[in-house]
Amino acid sequence: MNISADMQVTLRLPTHTLFAGRATKLFAVAQNGSFGILPNHIDFVTALVPSVLTLQTPEAEELVFGIDEGLLVKKGHTIDVAVRRGVIGNDLTSLRETVSETFVDMDENERMARSALSRLEANMVRSFAKLRRPKP
């Protein structure tokens, strides 16, 4: 592997790419603790926990992301991160508010969808039960 001053980082959600660009440093939290990656770090794969992921761009700008659980794969000078949910913030204070608003809204929508699905399943079971009854 050749020596590089930066790495290509892609942060993906199920529906779209949240970030794709160059970075000189990445900090994240795995199940066994926090870690940092520099461009010439050894290749590895790890599971991420809900936390803050930070990147430093080649222009020395720091980007912060609130992420849900996911997976990080580092191979060569490329890092691919796939998470269930994620948001970008300007700083840690605004990130906390954004995560709170976005993730709480998502949780409420998921709860409502699960409830609707449960009602649909119950109606289907009742319909099948009626089909099995002998007609008088």
C-alpha positions in Angstrom: 0.0 0.0 0.0 1.3 3.4 -0.9 1.6 6.3 1.5 -1.2 8.9 1.3 -2.0 12.2 3.1 -5.8 11.6 3.0 -8.5 9.0 2.4 -11.8 8.8 0.6 -14.7 8.5 3.1 -18.3 7.6 2.1 -21.1 7.7 4.8 -24.2 6.0 3.5 -27.7 5.7 4.8 -30.3 3.2 3.4 -31.8 5.9 1.2 -28.9 8.2 0.2 -25.3 9.2 0.7 -24.8 11.6 3.6 -21.2 12.4 2.9 -18.6 11.5 0.2 -15.3 13.2 0.2 -11.7 13.3 1.4 -10.6 13.3 5.0 -7.3 13.3 6.9 -8.7 11.9 10.2 -11.8 10.0 11.3 -13.0 9.3 14.8 -15.8 6.9 15.6 -17.1 4.6 18.4 -17.3 0.9 18.1 -18.7 -1.7 20.5 -15.3 -1.9 22.3 -14.6 1.8 22.5 -13.7 4.9 20.5 -10.9 4.9 17.9 -9.3 7.1 15.3 -8.2 6.4 11.8 -5.4 8.1 9.8 -4.9 7.6 6.0 -2.3 4.8 6.3 -4.1 2.9 9.1 -4.3 -0.9 8.8 -7.4 -2.3 7.0 -10.2 -3.5 9.2 -14.0 -3.8 9.7 -15.9 -2.9 12.8 -19.5 -2.5 14.0 -20.4 1.1 15.1 -22.7 2.0 17.9 -25.0 5.1 18.1 -22.5 7.9 18.7 -20.8 10.9 17.1 -18.5 10.4 14.1 -16.1 13.2 13.3 -14.0 13.8 10.2 -11.3 16.3 9.5 -11.1 17.4 5.8 -7.8 18.2 4.0 -8.8 21.9 4.5 -8.7 21.3 8.3 -12.5 21.6 8.6 -14.1 19.4 11.2 -17.4 17.7 10.3 -19.6 16.0 12.9 -22.2 13.4 12.3 -24.7 11.9 14.7 -25.0 8.2 13.7 -27.0 5.2 14.6 -25.6 1.7 14.6 -23.8 0.6 11.5 -20.7 -0.8 9.9 -17.3 0.7 9.0 -15.0 -0.9 6.5 -11.5 0.4 5.9 -9.6 -0.9 2.9 -6.6 0.8 1.5 -7.3 4.6 1.4 -11.1 4.1 1.3 -13.5 4.1 4.2 -17.1 3.0 3.7 -19.5 3.6 6.6 -23.1 2.3 6.4 -25.5 3.3 9.1 -29.3 3.0 9.7 -29.7 6.7 10.5 -27.5 9.7 10.5 -27.4 13.5 10.4 -24.7 16.1 9.9 -24.3 19.0 12.4 -22.3 22.2 12.4 -21.0 21.6 16.0 -21.7 19.3 18.9 -24.4 21.6 20.4 -26.5 21.8 17.2 -25.8 18.2 16.5 -27.5 17.2 19.7 -30.6 19.1 18.8 -30.7 17.8 15.3 -30.3 14.2 16.4 -33.0 14.7 19.0 -35.5 16.1 16.5 -34.7 13.7 13.6 -34.3 10.5 15.5 -37.3 11.1 17.8 -39.4 11.8 14.7 -38.1 8.7 13.0 -38.9 6.6 16.1 -42.4 7.9 16.2 -43.0 7.2 12.5 -41.6 3.6 13.0 -43.9 3.1 16.0 -46.9 4.2 14.0 -45.9 2.0 11.1 -45.5 -1.0 13.4 -48.9 -0.3 14.9 -50.6 -0.1 11.5 -48.9 -3.4 10.4 -50.1 -5.1 13.6 -53.6 -4.0 12.9 -53.4 -5.2 9.3 -52.0 -8.6 10.4 -54.8 -9.0 13.0 -57.5 -8.2 10.4 -56.0 -10.7 8.1 -56.0 -13.4 10.7 -59.6 -12.7 11.5 -60.5 -12.9 7.8 -58.8 -16.3 7.5 -60.6 -17.5 10.6 -63.9 -16.6 9.0 -63.0 -18.5 5.9 -62.3 -21.7 7.9 -65.7 -21.6 9.7 -68.3 -23.9 8.2 -71.3 -22.1 6.7 -74.7 -23.0 8.1 
